[in-house]
Amino acid sequence: MADLPKRRFIRIVSWSALALLLVMPIGFAAASPLLQWRDGIYILGGFSGVAAMSLLLLQPLLAGGYLPGLSSAQARRLHRWIGCSLVVLVIVHVGGLWVTSPPDVVDALLFRSPTVFSYFGVIAMWAVFASALLVTLRTRLSFALWGWQQIHTGLAVVIVIGSVVHALLIVGTMEMITKSLLCLAVVTALLVILVKRRRWGRQSHMIRRR
């Protein structure tokens, strides 16, 4: 019982810090003066990308069970829902840019755009779609659990690297400090999961050898 207030305090601090990391980039982007010269469709597409970047932080934290107060079942269910949300946000993000400037989107999809950040964004986009397709077809594919996790984790690495580089290279509505903190948090969360799973893989291998 003595540990209950301590756990509650840790939970409040953890969720508060996470909320700041998620909300602050969106708030600063909403206050950007660059929005004055943009139409509604472009703003919707842009903020869908910002929201997707924020939600991306939750995925490794949920996968590793690092969000306090959530059971394993709740974390898995929320992980799936956020994955679906990321797919929708990416589609809205690209769709908004398509409506306002189709040639730029075509050049980006064909990897002939003069802006380097678009390459990373397109790679991350296809990785998001591939990850969603993999999850959808999981029951129909004859992958062992370990193999499925390896592919899913590999796609997550591509998504994070592509999204982070894409966001950092863009000079736009997102404020640089909050954007950098968010990107750092996403990369750190992913690295923690990778290290954890590597240790788990080694332990499993040692057990099988015994």
Secondary structure, 3 states (H helix, E strand, C coil): CCHHHHHHHHHHHHHHHHHHHHHHHHHHHHCCHHHHHCCHHHHHHHHHHHHHHHHHCHHHHHHCCCCCCCCHHHHHHHHHHHHHHHHHHHHHHHHHHHHHCHHHHHHHHCCCCCCHHHHHHHHHHHHHHHHHHHHHCCCCCCCCHHHHHHHHHHHHHHHHHHHHHHHHHCCCCCCHHHHHHHHHHHHHHHHHHHHHHHHHHHHHHHHHHC
